[in-house]
Amino acid sequence: MLASTLAGFAASLGLIVAIGAQNAFVLRQGLRREHVIPVVVTCALSDLLLITAGIAGLGALVAARPAIVTVIKWAGAVFLISYAALAAKRAIKPSALAPTDRGPATLRATLLTCLALTYLNPHVYLDTVLLLGSVAQQHSYRWLFGAGAALASIVWFTVLGLGARRLAPVLSKPLAWRILDAAIAIVMAALGIALIV
């Protein structure tokens, strides 16, 4: 039983730690200290939903209907490239991080962006639904595997979002934000282009 939980934790952590669109967004929100807890909760709950769907068998349904994956792929590519353009614009015209800097984004806009980065990303379906779902099926205690995977998600997003605050002194200068936003723009554009190609 414990082995299944630990296997789920390790598998999920191995997939989620790679820097991608969602992680870059959580990191940015954490650094800006803007709606961090709602973003962390949204990401963790989304992973829980997707892991549950994968273990329950949604992965097999999605794999059987390639048209669904194609639609998600194109929508995700458009969104990621658009987000990359916004990050590139911020990199060209950076601003320093100040303790009172709340940024222009409302909670609603922030959560909609977070949801889009999560659900318009085809990799989330490949990794979380298909891959974790199929690996879970190989365990006698597949739901404990899922619980371990969900726990890894909660731990990762909490550390990423809340731990980013420790980097705030380093990122108090416009040059640091320019570098961060340029890196985010490159990652997002690369992911978007990879989806199209």
ROSE-624094 format. One record per residue (C-alpha): x, y, z; residue in three letters; residue number from 1. Coordinates in steps of 0.1 Angstrom, whole numbers, padded with zeros to 4 digits. Layout:
# ROSE-624094
      X      Y      Z  code  pos
      X      Y      Z   ALA  NUM
...
//
This chain:
# ROSE-624094
      X      Y      Z  code  pos
   0000   0000   0000   MET    1
   0027   0025   0010   LEU    2
   0047   0014  -0021   ALA    3
   0019   0024  -0044   SER    4
   0015   0058  -0027   THR    5
   0053   0065  -0029   LEU    6
   0054   0053  -0065   ALA    7
   0025   0078  -0073   GLY    8
   0043   0106  -0055   PHE    9
   0076   0099  -0073   ALA   10
   0060   0095  -0108   ALA   11
   0040   0127  -0104   SER   12
   0069   0147  -0091   LEU   13
   0091   0135  -0119   GLY   14
   0065   0148  -0145   LEU   15
   0055   0180  -0128   ILE   16
   0089   0195  -0118   VAL   17
   0099   0202  -0154   ALA   18
   0096   0239  -0161   ILE   19
   0066   0244  -0183   GLY   20
   0039   0270  -0188   ALA   21
   0020   0263  -0156   GLN   22
   0052   0262  -0134   ASN   23
   0065   0294  -0149   ALA   24
   0031   0311  -0142   PHE   25
   0030   0299  -0106   VAL   26
   0066   0311  -0101   LEU   27
   0058   0345  -0115   ARG   28
   0027   0348  -0093   GLN   29
   0048   0338  -0063   GLY   30
   0075   0363  -0070   LEU   31
   0049   0390  -0075   ARG   32
   0030   0379  -0043   ARG   33
  -0002   0381  -0064   GLU   34
  -0030   0357  -0057   HIS   35
  -0005   0330  -0048   VAL   36
  -0028   0308  -0026   ILE   37
  -0057   0307  -0051   PRO   38
  -0032   0299  -0079   VAL   39
  -0016   0271  -0059   VAL   40
  -0050   0257  -0049   VAL   41
  -0063   0259  -0085   THR   42
  -0032   0240  -0099   CYS   43
  -0034   0213  -0072   ALA   44
  -0071   0208  -0076   LEU   45
  -0067   0206  -0114   SER   46
  -0041   0180  -0110   ASP   47
  -0063   0161  -0086   LEU   48
  -0091   0162  -0111   LEU   49
  -0069   0151  -0140   LEU   50
  -0052   0123  -0120   ILE   51
  -0086   0110  -0109   THR   52
  -0099   0111  -0145   ALA   53
  -0068   0092  -0157   GLY   54
  -0071   0065  -0130   ILE   55
  -0109   0062  -0137   ALA   56
  -0102   0055  -0174   GLY   57
  -0105   0089  -0192   LEU   58
  -0071   0083  -0206   GLY   59
  -0083   0054  -0227   ALA   60
  -0113   0074  -0240   LEU   61
  -0090   0104  -0250   VAL   62
  -0065   0080  -0267   ALA   63
  -0093   0065  -0287   ALA   64
  -0104   0100  -0300   ARG   65
  -0074   0117  -0316   PRO   66
  -0096   0146  -0328   ALA   67
  -0099   0157  -0292   ILE   68
  -0062   0158  -0288   VAL   69
  -0058   0178  -0320   THR   70
  -0082   0205  -0310   VAL   71
  -0066   0208  -0276   ILE   72
  -0032   0209  -0293   LYS   73
  -0040   0239  -0315   TRP   74
  -0059   0258  -0288   ALA   75
  -0030   0252  -0265   GLY   76
  -0004   0264  -0291   ALA   77
  -0023   0296  -0298   VAL   78
  -0026   0303  -0261   PHE   79
   0010   0295  -0252   LEU   80
   0024   0317  -0281   ILE   81
   0001   0346  -0271   SER   82
   0013   0343  -0235   TYR   83
   0049   0342  -0247   ALA   84
   0043   0374  -0266   ALA   85
   0030   0391  -0234   LEU   86
   0061   0378  -0215   ALA   87
   0084   0391  -0242   ALA   88
   0067   0425  -0241   LYS   89
   0073   0426  -0203   ARG   90
   0109   0416  -0209   ALA   91
   0114   0446  -0232   ILE   92
   0097   0470  -0208   LYS   93
   0105   0455  -0173   PRO   94
   0095   0469  -0139   SER   95
   0110   0463  -0106   ALA   96
   0094   0441  -0079   LEU   97
   0082   0463  -0050   ALA   98
   0066   0450  -0018   PRO   99
   0035   0470  -0027   THR  100
   0034   0460  -0063   ASP  101
   0000   0443  -0068   ARG  102
   0001   0442  -0106   GLY  103
  -0028   0449  -0129   PRO  104
  -0043   0414  -0128   ALA  105
  -0075   0407  -0110   THR  106
  -0081   0375  -0092   LEU  107
  -0106   0364  -0119   ARG  108
  -0081   0372  -0147   ALA  109
  -0053   0354  -0128   THR  110
  -0074   0323  -0123   LEU  111
  -0086   0322  -0159   LEU  112
  -0050   0324  -0171   THR  113
  -0041   0297  -0146   CYS  114
  -0069   0274  -0159   LEU  115
  -0060   0281  -0195   ALA  116
  -0024   0273  -0189   LEU  117
  -0035   0240  -0173   THR  118
  -0063   0228  -0195   TYR  119
  -0052   0241  -0229   LEU  120
  -0019   0223  -0225   ASN  121
  -0020   0190  -0243   PRO  122
   0010   0178  -0222   HIS  123
  -0012   0178  -0191   VAL  124
  -0034   0152  -0208   TYR  125
  -0005   0131  -0220   LEU  126
   0014   0132  -0187   ASP  127
  -0013   0134  -0161   THR  128
  -0043   0116  -0176   VAL  129
  -0027   0091  -0200   LEU  130
   0007   0084  -0185   LEU  131
  -0002   0085  -0148   LEU  132
  -0035   0069  -0154   GLY  133
  -0019   0039  -0172   SER  134
   0009   0036  -0146   VAL  135
  -0017   0036  -0119   ALA  136
  -0035   0007  -0135   GLN  137
  -0004  -0014  -0130   GLN  138
  -0006  -0010  -0092   HIS  139
  -0029  -0031  -0070   SER  140
  -0038   0000  -0050   TYR  141
  -0043   0024  -0079   ARG  142
  -0062   0049  -0059   TRP  143
  -0033   0051  -0033   LEU  144
  -0010   0056  -0063   PHE  145
  -0033   0085  -0073   GLY  146
  -0033   0099  -0037   ALA  147
   0005   0099  -0038   GLY  148
   0005   0116  -0072   ALA  149
  -0020   0143  -0059   ALA  150
   0002   0148  -0028   LEU  151
   0032   0154  -0050   ALA  152
   0013   0181  -0069   SER  153
   0002   0198  -0037   ILE  154
   0037   0198  -0023   VAL  155
   0053   0210  -0056   TRP  156
   0029   0239  -0062   PHE  157
   0030   0250  -0026   THR  158
   0068   0251  -0026   VAL  159
   0070   0268  -0059   LEU  160
   0044   0294  -0052   GLY  161
   0052   0302  -0016   LEU  162
   0089   0295  -0019   GLY  163
   0093   0320  -0047   ALA  164
   0089   0348  -0021   ARG  165
   0125   0341  -0009   ARG  166
   0137   0352  -0044   LEU  167
   0120   0385  -0041   ALA  168
   0151   0404  -0029   PRO  169
   0170   0391  -0059   VAL  170
   0143   0401  -0083   LEU  171
   0139   0436  -0069   SER  172
   0156   0450  -0100   LYS  173
   0142   0455  -0135   PRO  174
   0171   0435  -0151   LEU  175
   0161   0404  -0131   ALA  176
   0125   0407  -0142   TRP  177
   0137   0412  -0178   ARG  178
   0157   0379  -0176   ILE  179
   0128   0360  -0159   LEU  180
   0102   0373  -0184   ASP  181
   0126   0365  -0213   ALA  182
   0130   0330  -0200   ALA  183
   0093   0326  -0196   ILE  184
   0087   0339  -0232   ALA  185
   0113   0314  -0246   ILE  186
   0098   0285  -0227   VAL  187
   0062   0294  -0236   MET  188
   0071   0300  -0273   ALA  189
   0091   0268  -0275   ALA  190
   0062   0248  -0260   LEU  191
   0037   0264  -0284   GLY  192
   0058   0259  -0315   ILE  193
   0065   0223  -0304   ALA  194
   0027   0217  -0303   LEU  195
   0023   0230  -0338   ILE  196
   0053   0211  -0353   VAL  197
//
